[in-house]
């Protein structure tokens, strides 16, 4: 049967597929040079999804069906990967009469913890005549936190490499099909059906070596498939990123950035992420808590008030001001949201893109929390991206002024109403309501503020479109916010 599939493979492969597995060397090209969108596999995926709806008795029948429309060895591996990852084992019910050494038998074993995804993928690849190996090592899996050391048996993992298009390519079916939620550590006892969420992730099919190394470290360094392999210590120190970081084409401004970030003597540290050329739809969020617990407050104040998130041009920056010397955990989230979707007022689901441990070894000043404003970024960049508002007077997130300031915007599309809300630490918001006024004149927006005294203020600005209805009501949507330092002149 293997010879049959090898013969059929020669019909769709333009390359001479090697008869024996080649040694591990870095791929000759990146994944993006083979395909840039999953639409490239639309017909292949359709076959795999249709096949997954039906039980297949044998490996040979399954491979024959999956490879029926294949144009290349990449297509065959893709069909296998999609057939595996489309299966939601939480909802599948297996008949006791199913034999163990069948596709459905292996899936049943995976569901009950007696088999694994890498075994199934390797078995199917062998029936398809594809060279596939099982790689063992460490992974930054559920329960791992930045700064952890791989000095015991926690976070052990196994994955595959398959020889496609003339190069070895990484495949992680387990992570491509499901992820573990609410895990507190790396123990296997936490991995029950109840906290396994099935959600397809294309990142783990043919993952580039330069990206795969951020999450997986093989015991055999040759299987890093990198020109310059990393040491285990380097693997521990590189930033802790997730697949969405690469899906959104993000990168760090500081090439030497590590997973543990140290503050300066004032308790401040910054993490800057470069956005892709067309990253206008990306919205970021963050969470800050103490590293050694689930506590996210200090002296009754949310730790999130000690982080200033801002966007300038193509960079989003998170500046942390540590309120104490206890280590902190900064979790950065993102989502791609259109302006129209944002204006509906529906909740936005954010997913983690990277995490950092923040260490303040000594604190020589007392950090003051930011005023309690709406969550999210500071500055007018959000107003421009989502509402088409151009900042005329104040393009930066921080404003230094006297007792009075006028903030001006130009509208590029109709907005019918603006409301400004002023906030100050240890001051009731109601006492500041009379300090702000808003006005519209043609395409110009004027926000005027007269401060009751010196100090640090936060300004939230809300707006809406004429036709904007949320649950049948005309409600305002948060537009942007400023941090303002008022001084007597």
N, C-alpha and C positions, 0 to 999 in steps of 0.2 A: 504493500500500500504506500509506503514511503517513496518508493521509486515512481509510483503513479503521480504523486504530488510534485516530486522533483521534475518530472517530465512536463507537467502542466505549468510549473513555475517558469520554465524556460520560454513559454509562449508569451508571458507578459513582462519578463525581465529583460531590460536592455543591457544589463551588466552580467558578466559571467560570475555566477554565484559560487563561492569557494566550496570545495568538497569537504574541507576540514575547517574548524573554527580558527580564524586569524587571531594573532596576539592582540591584547588590548592596547590601542593607541588612540590619541585624540581624534575626533571626527574630522572629516575633510571639509565640512561646511556646517553652518548653523541650521537649526530647525526652520528658521524663517526663510532660508534659501530653498527649502523643499516645499513648504506651504505657509501661508500667512493667515489663513482663515479656515475654519472648519468646513466652510462651504465646499472646499476642495474635495472633501470626502462625503458630500451629501448623498450620493448614490450608494456608496459603500456603507455609510451609517444606516441608511434605510434598510439595506439587506440585513445588517446585524440586528437592528431593532426588531424587524419582522421575524427574524429567526429566533430571537429571544422570547417572543410571545408563545412559542411552541416548545415542547419538550423534545429533545433530540436523543435518540437511543445510544448512538456510538460517536466516538471521536472522529472517525472517518466520515460519517454522514455530516457531522457538524462542519468540519473543515471544507468538505466538498461544497456545501451550501454557502459558507462565508466567503470562499475564494472565487465564487462563480463569476463575479463581475470585476475581479481585481485587474488592475493595470500594471502593478508592480509588487515587489515584495513588501514595500511600505503599505500598500493597500491591504495585503493579507494580514499583516500585523495589526493594522488599524481595525480591521473587521473583528479580529480576535479580542482586541482591547475593548471595543465598544460592546461586543456581546457580553463580556465579563462585567463591565462597569454599569451596564444598563440594568443588571439584576439587583433588585432590592430584596435582600435576604430577610429583612424584617417582615415582609409580607408574604414570602414564599412558604408554601406548605409542601413537605416532601413525603412521598409514599414510602412506607417501610420496605416495600419490595424492590426499591431502586438499588441496583448493584453499586458497590463502592467505586469500582474502576470504570466509571462512566462520567460524562460531563456533569450530569445532574447529581451523581453520587459525590463528586468532588465539591460541588456547590453546597450540598448538604453538610459535608465535612467542614467547610469553611464557616457555615452558619453556626455549627455546634463546637467549633474550635479544635477539631481534629485534623483539619487540612488548612492550607493557606493559599492565598491568591497567587503567589509566585510559583507554586507547584503547578497550579492549573494553567497559568500562562505558558510556562515552559513545556508542559505536556502538549498543549495545543500547537505551539510553535514547532515542536518536534514532528507532529503529524503533518504539519504544513511544509516540512523540509527547511525550516529556518533555524539557524544557529542561535541558541539562547542559553544564557548562563544564569545561575543564581548567585547573587552577591550578598555577603553578610557584613554587618558593621554596625555603626551607631547612627541614630537619627534624632533630630530635634522634634520629637513627636509629642503627643498630648501629655501635658504635665511638665514638660521642659520649660525652663525659664532662662533668660539671658544671664550669663555668668556661671551657670552650672558647669561642673566638671564631669567628664565621663570616666569616673574612677571605679565604677562597679558594674553590675549586670543590668542596671536600669537602661532604658532607651536603646536596647538592642533591636535591630530590625533586619529585614531581608527584602531584597528587591531584584529586578531582572535587568539584564542588558541583552539586546537582540541585535543581530547583524543585519542592517538595512541600508540600502542605497550605498553600499561600499564602505560602511562605517558601523562601529558599535554605537547603539543608542539606548539610553536609559528608559525603562518603563516601570511605573509603580502603580499596579492595578488597585491595590488596597486604598491608597490615598486618592486615586482617581475616581473611586466609586463611593467612598464614604469617609467621614471624619468623626472623631470622638469629641463629644461636648461634655462640659462640666467635669473634666478630669482634673484632679488635684495633684496627681503624681504620675509616674510612669509605670505603675504597677498593672499587671495584666488583670488583676481582680476587678479593676474599674471598668473593664471593657465588656459590658453587657449589651444586649440588644436594645435596652431602653435608652441608652445614651449614644448609640451609633446612629448618625444621621447620614442618609444616602443622598449625595448630590454630586453630579458628574463634574469632573475637573479635567480639562484638556491639557493642562500644564504638565501632567505626569505621563504623557505619551511623547516619547522621543525628546525628553527634556534635555536642553543644552547642558554640557558639562559644567560650564561657568555658573549656571543657575542651580544645578542639582547639588553642587557642593555646599551650598548654603544650608541644606537640610540633611544631607546624607554623607556619611564618612565611611568608606569601605575599609575592612581590615587589611586588604591588599591594596597598597597605595596605587598600584598600576591601574586599578579599576576606578580611579578618579577620572581617568581619561582627560587629564590636564597636562599641558606642556611642563608646568611646574607644580607638582603635587604639594598639597598643604600638609603640615604636621597636625597631629591631634590638637595641640595647643592653639594653633592658628584657627582650626575649625571651631574650637570653643569661643574664640575671641571675635570672629567675624560677626557682623550684625545678624540678629535673629529675624529673618524675614519669612513671609508666607507667599504662597503661589500668586496671590493677587498683586503683590508688589511687582512681579514680572508681567502679569496680565495687563496692568495699567502702564507698563513701560516706565516705571519709576527708577530713579537712581539717587545715590547720596552725593551731595556736594563734596564732602570730605572723603576722599578715597581711602584714608587711613582710619576711618570711623570704626570703633569696636562696639561690641554688644554691651559693655559696661562703660558708661560715660561719667567722667569725674567733673564736678563743678569747680569754679574758681573760688577765691577766698570770700567772695560775696555770696556764694551759694548758687550761682547762676551757671547754666549749661544750655547749649543750643544744639538742636538736631535739625538739619536742613535737607529737604528732599527736592530734587529737581523733577519738574513735571514734564510730560511729553509735549511735543510741539502743539498738539491739538488736545490739551488737557483741560479745556474750559469746563467740561461737564463734571470734573472730579470735585467731590466735596469731602472734606476731611473732618474727623472727630478724634477725640482722645479720651483716655481715662488715666488717672493717676492714683495710685494707692501705695501703701507701705509694702515693701518687697517681702517681708517676712510674715505678713498677715493679710486679711481681707479688709483691714481698716482703710477707709478713704476720707477720713476727716481728722482734723487736728484742732483742738480747742473749740469744737463745735462748727468749724468751717470746713467746707469741702476742699480737698487737696487740688481739685481742678482749678480753683481760683489762684493757684500758684504756677499756672502755665499760661503763657501768652502765645496763641497760635495766630500767625499772620501770613499773608500771601503777597508777594511782590513779584511782578512779571511772571517768570516761570518757576518760582521757588516757593515752597511752603515751609515755614520755620516754626518749630516748637521750642520756645525758650522757657526752661524750667527754673524756678526760683525756690530752692529747697528751704522749707520752713524749719527743718531740724537736721540733725546728723544721722537720723535713721535712713537706711537705704530705701529708695523708691523704685516702683515699677511703672514705666510709662508705656502704655499700649496705644498705638496709633492705628486708627481705622479709616477706611475710605469707601466710597461708592461713586459710581458714575450715574448722575442724575441730570436729566434735561431740565431746562428752565420751566417748561410746561408742567412737568411732573412735580417740580418743587412748589410751584404756585398752587397746586391742588391742596396743599396743607396736609397731605397724607404722611404718616410716619415713614422715615427713611431708615432702611436696614443697613447698618454699617458692618463691615467685616474687617478683622485685623489684617494689617499689611506688614507691620513690624513692631517689635518690642525692644525696650532698653531698660537696663538696670542703671539707676542714677545714684551715684555715691557722692555724698558731701562729707569730707573727712574733718573739716573744721568750718565753723560758721562764725564770722566776725561781725556780722550785722544782723539786725532783726528784719526778717522779710515781711512785707506788708501784702496781704492778699489783694488781688484785683477786685474792683467793685463787682457786685453780683449781677451780671448782665445775662442775656440769653447765651446759650452755649454756642461754641463754634469759633470761627476765625474773627480776628479784629481787623479793621481797616475797610476801605471801600471796594476792594477787589471783588468781593462777593456781589455787591450791588451792580457792578459792571457786567460780570459774567451772567448773572441770572435775571437781572432786571433792565439791563441796557442803560444804567445810569453812569454818566461820566463825571468823576469828581473834578470840579473846576477850582475850588479853593484849597482843599486839603486831601492830597493823594496818599498820604501816609496814615498808618494806624494810630499814631500818637500825635496829639496836638498840644503844644505849649502856648498858652495865651494869658491874657489878663482877666478882668472880671466879665468880659463880654466877647463872644465869638459868633460869627456867621459862617455856616457851612453851606456851600453852593454846589449843586449838581445840575447837569444838563440831561434831559430825557431824550432818548433816541426812539422810544415808543411810548404810547399813552399810558400814564399812571394817574389815577384820579384822586388819591388821598395819601397824605403822609402824616405820621404821628411819631413824635420823639419822646423818649422816656429817659429821664436822668436818674442816675444811681450814685450813691456815695456810701462808703463804709460807715456803719454806726449812725446812719441817718434814715428815717422813714421815707420811703419813696413818695408818699403823699405830700410830704413837706416840700418836695422839689417839683411838683406838678406844674406850678405856675412859672417855673423858670424857663420853659421852652415854648417856642412858637414856630409854626410851620406855615409856609406860603407858597403858592404856585403862581407864576407869571409867565405865560406862554410855555416854552419848553424848559424854563428854569425852575429849580426847586431851591427854596431858602429855608434853612433850619437855623433859628436864632436862639441863643442861650445867654442868659444873664445869671451868673453864678452867685449864690448867696454868701460865699466866702472862699478863702483859699483852700486848696486841697486837690485830691485826685478824684476824678469823676469818671463814670462809665456812661456812654450815651448809646441807647438802642434806637434804631430807626426802623419803622414799619411802613409798609405801603401795600397797595392793591391795584389791580386793573379794574376797569369799569365792569367787565363781564365776569370777574372772578367770584365764583360762588363756592363755598365750602359747606356741604350738607345743607344746601339751600339758603345759606346766609352769606352776606358780604362781610368777610372777615379779613383782617390785615395779616400780612405775612412778614416775618422778620427779613429785613433788607441788608443791614450791616450795623456795625457798632464801632465806636471810637473810644480810646482812652485819652482823657483830657486832664492836663495839669494846669490848674488856674492859679495865677499869682497876682497879687496887688501890684499895679504899675505906678 
